[in-house]
Amino acid sequence: MGTVSKKEIALLLLAFLLPFTLAGQAVEPGESPSMLFRGRIATKYTSGFNGTPYWDTLSFRKGTVYYNACLYEDVEVRIDACEDKLLVRKDRNFAAIAPDPRQVAWFTRENELFVNLEYAGFRSPARFMQLVSDSDTPVFKLVQKKYRSVPGNHNGPAYIGYTDPEYDEKLITFYEMVTSFWMLDKGTLVRLRPRKAKRILASATENGAFSKTIPSWHPVEGTGAELVAPSVRRSGTKVRESLPAGYFEMHSDAATLTETIDARYKNKIYRIGIAGAATSAKIEGVITDDEAVPLAGVLIVDDGSGTYTRSDKNGRYCLTIPVGETVLSFNDPDKEEQKLSVILCGDGVLNVQLHDRSTLLDAASISAESMRQHRTSDIGMASINSRLISKIPTAFGEGDVLKVVLALPGVQTVGEASAGFNVRGGSTDQNLILFNGNTIYYPTHFFGINSVFSPDMTDGVELHKGGGPASVGGRVSSVLDVGVREGSAKGFRGSLGLGLLTSRLNLEGPLGHKTTINTGFRTSYSDWLLGMIPTSSEFSGGSASFYDGTIVITRKPNKNTTLQAFGYLSSDGFSFGADTTFRYGNANASLHWTKESGSWTAKTSIGLDHYNNEMEEEQNAAEAYTLKTSVDQMFARLNLKHPLSASHTLNAGAELLYYKLDGGHRRPLGEESIVISKDLPTETALQPSLYFSDSWNPDPSYSIDAGLRLSSFSQGKSFYAYPELRLSGRYSFTPVLSVKAGLNSTAQYIHLISNSSSISPVNTWKLSNAKIRPTIGYQASTGIYWTVFGGKVDLSAETYYKQVRDHLDYAYSAILVMNENLADDLVRVAGRSYGVELMARKSVGKLNGWVSYTWSRSFLRDTQNTGLMAINGGRWYNAPSDKPHDFKFIGNYAFTKRYSFSLNIDYSTGRPVTFPVGYYIYANGARLAYSLRNAYRIPDYFRMDVAFNIDPGHYLKALAHASFTVGCYNVTGRKNAYSVFYDTKDGSSLNAYKLSVFATPVPYINLNIIF
Amino acid sequence: MLLFSCIYPYTPDISDEYGRVVIEGDISLGTVSHFTANQVVPFDANYYTASSIGVYKASFKVEAENGAVYNEASPGDIDLSTAESDTRYRLVAEVIRAEGEDPVTFASDWQAPAPAPEIGRLVESVQDGILSLALNLSSDYESGCYRWEYEELYHYRSPMGSPILELDLKTGAIKDHSDASDISEVQDWWKYEWCWKETGSRRTAVEIAKSLQGSTLKNYEFLTMKTSSEKLTAGEYYLRLIARSIPEAQYRYLNAVNEGSESMGSLFSPVPGEQIGNIRNAADPNDYAIGYIGVSKVAKRLFHINTLGRGSFFNPDNYTTDIISTLRGVYPEKSFNELNLEAYKQGYYPYMSDPNLLWVPTFCYDCRLSGGTLEKPEGWD
């Protein structure tokens, strides 16, 4: 097995890396024109008044380029001193190209050598400098030019004209030349003062160190005392085989065991650490994006050993792998995949920068998914591409996290515009919804149309359909972990989103050198729409509005420490007419402290979660009242991570939750109200938990994750404790064909009290106590994963069987509001569900997306009552979320990089309902006789949505970029039934009706402005 | 969402069996209890009829735990005026749902009688042309739940008159003006008759409430009417309140039955379900009849409300001789099918058998046809 895997890996490497072999193999331009000449067409300057924008001449000169670890000889080069770019062309018959300057290690222009100092690891004022002195203290020459507008003489501000047909060609400028000299002094670039420069240059010239010919060395690799440069040929002659030791060291202390490498370029060999006797070594570092913002959740896989890990919320990772040559893969759904060749000699630091992907769902996405499928033991876990969120059509256009979650197989909802979701047959309260570690108790605005997560603030969404890792717990069905995005460290920026019902504003940027801030605010302006409803309507006088705000402040006092403060606040209010008003809100705050020490990573979090709701009932002045309840939760968590060996990674930690549930307060409303005040007692409880887990990756072909979580719960005299198991394993037959299995158990100590179809804002939460036992869930699952068509398509099939005991259903005629004896109205039920989830996902090319089909069943059975009083006589009955057939299609076709078309299709069996089956006369009226609980179904659900997306243009100098989404939700106008009900129209006849929430096509337009 | 949501007629495909028995009534100590039995009918019928909902045959008896048995005095009526209050009772019903079927015996759970509540004063208030009546109930029964019904009696002025016929309700004498040659002869044909009307009893809605203030239901508004109602035209309005305390389980049952038929389909409506009361099939514990049989002593109280001056009266001056002319023109030569019959109704009792004589303006009728009496009914003093 291992042999096969290595061959596969070797073939992959050969296929992808051959053009850029690390030994500096010479490549004829004609043999691989797609690499060096694939860059952007060079900036074209249409005029100049004071020389040229180029280094010193307009002319191209013959040269050699070391690009992407490959040597391109006999090409023509020119240097753009304005944009710090190298321009190349095969000859005068070809257009000049500006290859990606980050991949150019060095190049020559006739007898001059230019080096990329950023590539070599220096913080340099420019990428390319000319090496003018090859002495022990090298001296570089830098030419920088700037353009300026000439007022009144040309077409406006200082635009650079492009030959790209998408842009107008404008221009204007003269050029201001700045020539400076720099010296490499003890590993640091030092700018020479004019007088000193003259002296040094004169001295160098006198001593023969200053040369106008190509110096005898060039930089390729930037670290390590034994730095060896690749063999480079120029015109058939090797120019240099080695560099002076320590020439480009980042640290003056060459004896330091831990070297820091900023790996920003593909296809280089990164030599890490100093060789010793150890057989394994530790690589650690920080993964950031283009703007140095840490990336959480990046999957790092050692292709050699199969060991993997994920970066934490601060982008930090730590991996212990065998010493020697290997390839590390860095995968993030939003970023380009990074594969780095590493020669691991000893412990070291490898910081990695991942770049944005240029198109939606390109190869990186599939790579990340494939990696998860074939390199990790995760089963029943799905991550959501944050870019995808804005592409999936929604009812009113604004991208929404929960809508994307609902597009995943195994995730269902009871109907449109309903809050909450059901995972693998579970109820809505069995999902732990975390927002940057804080618990969200009511996740939607606007009756479920919008989630509480602003799309601008989220970063990385993971759904665990099997209870989650050992570090989290408390809900028996799933964990939805929504990350928050840190602010940009590279200057202030923002975005503004305008939709039909809501607008949102996002601002972010640095606060000093070590602190960033990211804030987002949303508000609705729907009340004016509701004001247009005719006064004759029963909804006249209604209102609906919300706002929410998010803030995250991150400070990194040093490279090993991260402090973060997070806050979230939301408020909702709506009324169906003038009689009943609902208000509710979430408030969350937390502090996170992450510290790395040696191979240990510790993260400590403390925080507060608050949810409150209020209802005002004014239909009858004598009975008018207000009703208030709230949930408060305080938490403290400690998570530790430590690699025990090359194949074992330990995770351990503790969590303490403190609940304070306000039972409810009823107060009279108005002077005429005769309602008396009533207060239910406040409940408090502690929920301490301990956990530990081990990820064992002995071989690329298989791995096992095993964890145990010891949760306990104490409320008054009631005490419960349960060991929760988290076990999953993987076996890969080939690198593209794997099977997995998992087993987990979870305990849930807090329950949502709701017997409506959709959870309501005024539903209350209830803690377990002597009468209400914790809900316990068990789930076993298996999966097979197959990547086909050369890695373009991922196929997966997962099966599961789940059992739940002591779940809560409701007695006939249950009273759930302000009921001090609530436990008497609750019914303990057992649950079981099983299903198969099939999915095919294509993430490469212009057409990408996924199609999934889920067959599943979910049942409940009354285990508390017997005989007639048992629900449905004590037999198994359909759970409210039982929808056997579920088909979903998500597709996006990118015509160009800017224009794309999205199609969304959703079909599912109608949800179970309890239907009236007849009527009778009782209490002087016609009454409805009902079927057994959930014995019937509403009609099947079908919906198709379309959207046309226009992404921002490529105007580099534009002040703002705008993107549009024009779409239509439910384009076929199908009248899907939300519910079926009966009404006595004239007092004697009963008529059946169905309520369709979105009964017509819902067109929308959304505008996003990024500035 | 409010702009895009819609409600459409829908015909569900229902295949359940029907015919579940429904038993209604309460065991009321100290008075006559009335019980009925009917059945659930299929939903595909838009209109129900007495024949479709009724069962073929039913008999009732009340059993006391001390051995006493109370049988029907008349169909559905059981006299419990002598029943003792220190024992438990249940209803036993033998029901033949349809002809040819075997009888099924149902029995309610044994229950101790709830004490009769105390009926406090009736509170009147008038606002915006609406008269509101609020009741006060109190009891030592701890549930704080009440069920009540009421009966009404009022004296009212019923308009009488026709340009064609003149009827004296008290003597039965009829004058026929159809041959009058001059319409002026019958210009003064309007008159009024004073009638009594008894409403309520089992024809009014039975209401329930749970006290929000311990076991006292205070100033609970339960009846409203317009001040222009005919009930208030004569100044004599009687209201008899019949109230009982009920256990919370019965309150919940009745409340859920109401909500299950009225509050459905909205976003946050409770999931409906069949309510199971306290009536079981005596031979099959997994079978039940719909309904909840309560056991209680009953409190009654008669209120007399002086409404003189509140009601508005019929004004014949609003009607012109054109109506009279029309009526004369169509009688008896013209077919009534050519008339706008919505404006007319069957009027004079003695001529009900002759359709050509039945049609009079809607405001002009024999009060006896709508349940009125010329004499005050008994039992209201």
Interface residues (C-beta under 8 A of the other chain):
Chain A: A395 A417 S418 F446 F447 I449 L529 L530 I533 F539 G542 F576 N620 A622 I674 V675 I676 K678 N755 S756 S757 S758 S760 V762 Y810 Y812 S813 I815 G867 L868 M869 G873 P880 V913 T914 F915 P916 V917 G918 Y919 Y920 I921 Y922 A923 N924 G925 A926 R927 L928 A929 Y930 S931 L932 R933 A935 Y936 K975 A977 Y978 S979 V980 F981 Y982 T984 S988 S989 L990 N991 A992 Y993 K994 L995 S996 V997 F998 A999 T1000 V1002
Chain B: M1 L2 L3 F4 S5 C6 I7 Y8 P9 Y10 T11 P12 I14 D16 Y18 R20 V22 E24 N38 Q39 V40 V41 P42 F43 N46 Y47 Y48 I53 R202 R203 T204 A205 V206 L212 Q213 K218 N219 Y220 E221 R252 Y253 L254 N255 A256 V257 N258 G260 S261 M264 G265 S266 L267 F268 S269 P270 V271 P272 G273 E274 Q275 I276 R280 P285 N286 D287 Y288 I290 G291
